[in-house]
Amino acid sequence: MVALAEAAKKARAWACYDCGKCTASCPVARVGGDTTPRRHVLGTNAGGNGVLSDGTLFSCLTCGLCETRCPVQVSYTALVRTLRELAFREGVEPECPHGGALQSVMRMMARGGTQQDRLSWLGQELKTEKNKGAVFYWTGCTMYYDAFFSDLQVTTLNGSRAAVRLLNALGITPVVSPEERCCGHDLLWNGDRTSFEMLARHNVRLVAESGAELLVTSCAECLRTWRLDYTPYLEGKPPRILHISEFLAEHLGELKLRGDGSRRVTLQDPCRLGRHLGVFDPPRQVLAGVPGIELREMRHARQAALCCAGGTWSNCDRYAKRLQVERLQEARSTGAELLVTACPKCQIHLRCAMHDPRRGNEIEIAMSDLGEVVAEALS
């Protein structure tokens, strides 16, 4: 199959010499799942459509941990994404959790024509513009998440509110647009490139028309999408694109922060922010700049950080839950009182795991977005 041969070439799958380090590193394989990166690599090299109908193709977390340990630099996550696109064309899709409702909402946004309520979360105390401005705050899908997962007491919008409040504290009135749509991250990573491209073109045009020179987001997946996957759609001089942690690391000295005693926290490194984009230091620099904060690192941190096990809504099975439980146990073992996240998806998946009644208090820990921690310290 020509498409598979091209995929193997682009991802350097041909360089694999079957050492098995990728499978040994795979979080899903480690907890008993059938996912084996090596199988997908060798299946691609062999050709034939069998690799596309492999039931484990959508079980990969695309966390990138295997790539950090591959001795011949096979781009495994890129390969998986290509294979999923090919599978999607053949009518193969993941059995998405929640009945695929989130994917349906994303596709509705891609096609347009649906009125969204995107700004009702903004309180009167937050200053924003709807159309034009030098700074664009990219909200992502947090308003959908909080509504969809209300039974889990998900509060990802608190991170969005905190980010706008911090921008205001720095004298910035950001654009928060009622016309923003999903960035398309999940659709792209589950093979639906057509819908992704519709979203990409709309969003790029929206930000360009705002005149923004800087785009800030609190979502690691939106950041990855804007910084890497939107590149072919950007024209002229694109805006500078930063995660809220990167922006705050540059401006923390301009904020008046106070501390209310000492507080022990630990940090979850999102896969998209960390291994995909190499952003490890800014969240730690921000936490170090908040009076009273003591960061206690988990055993698996930075490049070795464990995935929250659900980034693309393509699976939610017993293996994902086991990984989430392990991560929460690791967070608690640090002695931290608070688990700080730098992506709303991490908070959703880890909070969902904590609702397992069989675990009791074994994995329970308070969670907050990084922006919330800083905003709470504003004097």
C-alpha positions as CSV (number, residue, x, y, z in Angstrom):
1,M,0.0,0.0,0.0
2,V,1.6,3.2,-1.2
3,A,0.1,5.3,1.7
4,L,1.7,3.0,4.3
5,A,5.1,3.1,2.6
6,E,4.9,6.9,2.6
7,A,3.9,6.9,6.3
8,A,6.8,4.6,7.1
9,K,9.2,7.0,5.3
10,K,8.0,10.1,7.0
11,A,8.0,8.6,10.5
12,R,11.4,6.8,10.0
13,A,9.6,3.5,10.8
14,W,12.0,1.9,8.4
15,A,14.8,2.6,10.9
16,C,13.2,0.3,13.6
17,Y,15.4,-2.6,14.4
18,D,12.9,-4.3,16.7
19,C,14.7,-3.6,20.0
20,G,11.3,-3.3,21.9
21,K,12.2,-0.2,24.0
22,C,9.0,1.5,22.7
23,T,6.7,-1.2,23.9
24,A,8.6,-1.5,27.2
25,S,8.1,2.2,27.7
26,C,4.4,2.3,26.7
27,P,2.2,3.1,29.7
28,V,-0.7,1.1,28.3
29,A,1.4,-2.0,27.6
30,R,2.9,-1.7,31.1
31,V,-0.4,-2.1,32.8
32,G,-1.5,-5.0,30.7
33,G,-3.1,-3.5,27.5
34,D,-2.6,-5.0,24.1
35,T,-1.1,-1.8,22.6
36,T,2.4,-2.3,21.4
37,P,4.1,0.5,19.4
38,R,6.5,-2.0,17.8
39,R,3.5,-3.9,16.3
40,H,2.3,-0.7,14.6
41,V,5.7,0.2,13.3
42,L,6.5,-3.3,12.0
43,G,3.0,-3.6,10.5
44,T,3.4,-0.3,8.7
45,N,6.8,-1.5,7.3
46,A,5.2,-4.8,6.1
47,G,2.4,-3.0,4.3
48,G,-1.2,-4.2,4.0
49,N,-4.3,-2.8,5.6
50,G,-4.1,-5.1,8.7
51,V,-2.4,-2.4,10.7
52,L,-5.3,0.0,10.1
53,S,-7.9,-2.4,11.4
54,D,-5.8,-3.4,14.4
55,G,-8.0,-2.9,17.4
56,T,-5.2,-1.3,19.4
57,L,-4.5,1.6,17.0
58,F,-6.8,4.0,18.9
59,S,-5.6,2.7,22.3
60,C,-2.3,4.6,22.0
61,L,-2.2,7.6,24.2
62,T,0.1,9.5,21.8
63,C,1.9,10.6,24.9
64,G,5.3,10.5,23.2
65,L,7.1,8.6,26.0
66,C,8.2,5.9,23.7
67,E,9.8,8.5,21.3
68,T,12.0,9.8,24.1
69,R,13.5,6.3,24.4
70,C,13.7,5.2,20.8
71,P,17.4,4.8,19.8
72,V,16.7,5.4,16.1
73,Q,14.3,8.3,16.5
74,V,11.2,6.8,15.0
75,S,8.4,9.4,15.1
76,Y,5.9,7.0,16.5
77,T,3.2,9.6,17.5
78,A,3.3,11.1,14.0
79,L,3.0,7.6,12.6
80,V,0.0,6.7,14.7
81,R,-1.8,9.9,13.7
82,T,-1.2,9.1,10.0
83,L,-2.4,5.6,10.5
84,R,-5.6,6.9,12.1
85,E,-6.2,9.2,9.2
86,L,-5.8,6.3,6.8
87,A,-8.1,4.2,9.0
88,F,-10.7,7.0,9.2
89,R,-10.8,7.0,5.3
90,E,-11.6,3.3,5.5
91,G,-14.4,3.9,7.9
92,V,-12.6,2.8,11.0
93,E,-13.2,5.1,14.0
94,P,-12.5,4.7,17.8
95,E,-15.3,3.7,20.1
96,C,-15.3,7.1,21.8
97,P,-16.4,7.3,25.4
98,H,-19.6,9.2,26.3
99,G,-21.2,8.0,23.0
100,G,-18.9,10.2,20.9
101,A,-20.9,13.2,22.1
102,L,-17.8,15.5,22.3
103,Q,-16.7,14.5,18.8
104,S,-20.2,15.3,17.6
105,V,-20.1,18.8,19.2
106,M,-16.7,19.4,17.6
107,R,-18.0,18.4,14.1
108,M,-20.9,20.7,14.6
109,M,-18.5,23.6,15.3
110,A,-16.5,22.6,12.3
111,R,-19.5,22.9,10.0
112,G,-20.6,26.2,11.5
113,G,-24.1,27.6,11.6
114,T,-24.7,26.8,15.2
115,Q,-25.0,29.6,17.7
116,Q,-22.7,29.1,20.7
117,D,-22.9,30.6,24.2
118,R,-19.1,31.2,24.6
119,L,-19.0,34.2,26.8
120,S,-21.5,33.6,29.6
121,W,-18.7,32.4,31.9
122,L,-17.1,35.9,31.9
123,G,-18.1,37.8,35.0
124,Q,-18.5,41.6,35.0
125,E,-15.2,42.0,36.9
126,L,-13.3,40.6,33.9
127,K,-12.4,43.0,31.2
128,T,-12.4,41.6,27.6
129,E,-12.9,42.6,24.0
130,K,-14.9,40.7,21.5
131,N,-13.3,41.6,18.2
132,K,-10.1,43.6,18.2
133,G,-7.0,43.7,20.4
134,A,-3.3,43.0,20.7
135,V,-3.7,39.9,22.9
136,F,-6.1,37.1,22.1
137,Y,-7.0,34.7,25.0
138,W,-7.8,31.3,23.5
139,T,-10.4,29.7,25.8
140,G,-10.6,26.3,24.1
141,C,-13.5,24.0,25.0
142,T,-13.6,24.5,28.8
143,M,-17.2,25.8,28.8
144,Y,-18.3,22.6,27.1
145,Y,-16.2,20.4,29.5
146,D,-17.7,22.0,32.6
147,A,-21.3,21.5,31.3
148,F,-20.6,18.0,30.0
149,F,-18.9,16.8,33.1
150,S,-20.9,18.6,35.7
151,D,-21.5,15.4,37.6
152,L,-17.7,15.2,38.2
153,Q,-17.6,18.7,39.6
154,V,-15.2,19.7,36.8
155,T,-14.2,23.4,37.1
156,T,-11.9,23.9,34.1
157,L,-13.5,27.3,33.5
158,N,-11.9,28.5,36.7
159,G,-8.5,28.3,34.9
160,S,-9.9,30.4,32.0
161,R,-11.3,33.0,34.4
162,A,-8.0,33.1,36.3
163,A,-6.0,33.6,33.1
164,V,-8.2,36.6,32.1
165,R,-7.9,38.0,35.6
166,L,-4.1,37.8,35.4
167,L,-4.0,39.4,32.0
168,N,-6.2,42.2,33.4
169,A,-3.8,42.6,36.4
170,L,-1.0,43.2,33.9
171,G,-3.0,45.9,32.2
172,I,-4.1,43.8,29.3
173,T,-7.7,43.6,28.0
174,P,-7.6,40.4,25.9
175,V,-9.9,39.5,23.0
176,V,-12.2,36.6,24.0
177,S,-14.2,35.9,21.0
178,P,-17.8,34.5,20.8
179,E,-16.8,33.1,17.4
180,E,-14.0,30.9,18.6
181,R,-14.4,27.2,17.8
182,C,-12.7,24.0,19.0
183,C,-9.1,23.9,17.8
184,G,-9.7,20.5,16.3
185,H,-7.0,18.7,18.2
186,D,-9.1,15.6,19.1
187,L,-10.5,15.3,15.6
188,L,-7.1,15.5,14.0
189,W,-5.6,12.9,16.4
190,N,-8.6,10.6,15.7
191,G,-8.2,10.7,12.0
192,D,-10.8,13.3,10.9
193,R,-8.6,15.7,9.0
194,T,-11.4,17.2,7.0
195,S,-13.2,18.5,10.1
196,F,-9.9,19.6,11.6
197,E,-9.1,21.7,8.5
198,M,-12.5,23.4,8.6
199,L,-11.8,24.4,12.2
200,A,-8.2,25.5,11.5
201,R,-9.1,27.8,8.7
202,H,-11.9,29.4,10.7
203,N,-9.8,29.9,13.8
204,V,-6.8,31.2,12.0
205,R,-8.9,33.8,10.1
206,L,-10.7,34.8,13.4
207,V,-7.4,35.6,15.2
208,A,-5.9,37.3,12.1
209,E,-8.9,39.6,11.8
210,S,-8.6,40.5,15.5
211,G,-5.2,42.0,14.9
212,A,-3.7,40.1,17.8
213,E,0.1,39.9,18.0
214,L,0.0,37.5,20.9
215,L,-2.2,34.4,21.5
216,V,-2.3,33.0,25.1
217,T,-4.0,29.8,26.1
218,S,-4.3,27.7,29.2
219,C,-4.8,24.4,27.3
220,A,-1.7,22.4,26.4
221,E,-3.5,20.7,23.5
222,C,-4.7,24.0,22.0
223,L,-1.2,25.3,22.3
224,R,0.3,22.3,20.5
225,T,-2.3,22.6,17.8
226,W,-1.7,26.3,17.3
227,R,2.0,26.1,17.5
228,L,2.6,23.0,15.3
229,D,-0.6,21.8,13.4
230,Y,-1.9,25.3,12.4
231,T,1.4,26.2,10.7
232,P,0.3,25.4,7.2
233,Y,-2.8,27.6,7.6
234,L,-1.1,30.7,9.0
235,E,-0.4,33.6,6.6
236,G,1.6,36.8,6.9
237,K,3.1,37.4,10.3
238,P,1.4,35.0,12.7
239,P,0.9,35.9,16.4
240,R,3.3,34.8,19.0
241,I,1.7,31.7,20.7
242,L,2.3,31.1,24.4
243,H,0.9,28.8,27.1
244,I,-0.3,30.8,30.1
245,S,2.7,29.4,32.1
246,E,5.2,30.8,29.5
247,F,3.5,34.2,29.5
248,L,3.4,34.3,33.3
249,A,7.1,33.3,33.6
250,E,7.9,36.3,31.5
251,H,5.8,38.8,33.5
252,L,5.6,37.3,37.0
253,G,7.8,40.1,38.4
254,E,5.1,42.7,37.3
255,L,2.4,41.0,39.5
256,K,2.0,41.8,43.2
257,L,1.6,38.5,44.8
258,R,1.2,37.6,48.5
259,G,1.4,34.3,50.3
260,D,-0.9,32.9,53.0
261,G,1.4,30.6,54.8
262,S,3.2,27.6,53.2
263,R,1.5,25.3,50.7
264,R,2.9,22.0,49.4
265,V,2.0,21.4,45.7
266,T,3.0,18.9,43.0
267,L,2.8,19.4,39.3
268,Q,1.3,17.3,36.4
269,D,3.3,17.8,33.2
270,P,0.8,17.5,30.3
271,C,2.1,15.4,27.5
272,R,1.4,18.0,24.8
273,L,3.1,20.8,26.8
274,G,6.0,18.7,27.9
275,R,7.2,15.9,25.6
276,H,5.5,17.4,22.5
277,L,6.6,21.0,22.9
278,G,9.5,20.8,25.5
279,V,7.8,23.2,27.9
280,F,8.9,22.0,31.3
281,D,10.5,25.0,33.1
282,P,7.9,27.8,32.8
283,P,5.3,26.1,35.1
284,R,7.9,25.5,37.7
285,Q,9.3,29.0,37.4
286,V,5.8,30.4,38.0
287,L,5.2,28.2,41.0
288,A,8.6,29.2,42.4
289,G,7.5,32.8,42.1
290,V,4.4,32.5,44.2
291,P,5.1,33.2,47.9
292,G,4.5,30.3,50.2
293,I,4.5,27.6,47.4
294,E,6.7,24.6,47.9
295,L,6.9,22.3,44.8
296,R,7.3,18.6,45.5
297,E,8.1,16.8,42.3
298,M,6.6,13.4,41.6
299,R,9.0,10.5,40.9
300,H,7.9,10.6,37.2
301,A,8.2,14.2,36.2
302,R,9.3,16.3,33.2
303,Q,10.3,13.9,30.3
304,A,9.3,10.9,32.3
305,A,5.9,12.2,33.5
306,L,3.0,9.8,33.3
307,C,0.1,10.6,31.0
308,C,-3.4,11.4,32.3
309,A,-4.5,8.6,29.9
310,G,-7.2,10.2,27.9
311,G,-6.0,13.2,25.8
312,T,-8.0,12.6,22.6
313,W,-11.2,11.1,24.0
314,S,-10.5,8.0,22.0
315,N,-10.5,5.6,24.8
316,C,-11.5,5.3,28.4
317,D,-11.0,1.8,29.6
318,R,-9.7,-0.1,32.6
319,Y,-6.1,0.5,31.5
320,A,-6.6,4.2,31.4
321,K,-8.2,4.1,34.8
322,R,-5.3,2.1,36.2
323,L,-2.8,4.7,34.9
324,Q,-4.8,7.6,36.4
325,V,-5.0,5.8,39.8
326,E,-1.2,5.3,39.7
327,R,-0.6,9.0,38.9
328,L,-2.9,10.1,41.7
329,Q,-1.2,7.8,44.1
330,E,2.2,9.2,43.0
331,A,0.9,12.7,43.5
332,R,-0.3,11.9,47.0
333,S,3.0,10.2,47.9
334,T,4.8,13.5,47.6
335,G,3.0,14.8,50.6
336,A,1.5,17.6,48.5
337,E,-1.8,19.2,49.5
338,L,-2.6,20.3,45.9
339,L,-2.1,18.8,42.4
340,V,-1.5,21.6,40.0
341,T,-2.4,21.0,36.3
342,A,-1.4,22.9,33.2
343,C,-4.1,21.5,30.9
344,P,-7.9,21.2,31.5
345,K,-7.9,17.6,30.1
346,C,-5.5,16.4,32.8
347,Q,-7.9,17.8,35.4
348,I,-10.9,16.1,33.9
349,H,-9.4,12.7,33.6
350,L,-7.8,12.6,37.0
351,R,-10.9,14.0,38.6
352,C,-13.0,11.3,36.9
353,A,-10.7,8.6,38.4
354,M,-11.2,10.1,41.8
355,H,-14.9,9.4,41.6
356,D,-14.3,5.7,41.8
357,P,-16.2,4.7,45.0
358,R,-14.0,1.7,45.5
359,R,-10.9,3.8,46.0
360,G,-12.2,5.9,48.8
361,N,-9.7,8.5,50.0
362,E,-6.8,6.5,48.6
363,I,-6.4,8.7,45.6
364,E,-8.2,11.9,46.5
365,I,-6.3,15.1,46.3
366,A,-7.3,18.8,45.6
367,M,-6.6,20.0,42.1
368,S,-6.3,23.5,40.6
369,D,-5.2,25.0,37.3
370,L,-1.8,26.7,37.4
371,G,-3.5,30.1,36.6
372,E,-5.8,29.7,39.6
373,V,-2.9,29.2,41.9
374,V,-1.3,32.5,40.7
375,A,-4.6,34.4,40.6
376,E,-5.4,33.4,44.2
377,A,-2.1,35.0,45.3
378,L,-2.9,38.4,43.7
379,S,-2.7,41.1,46.3
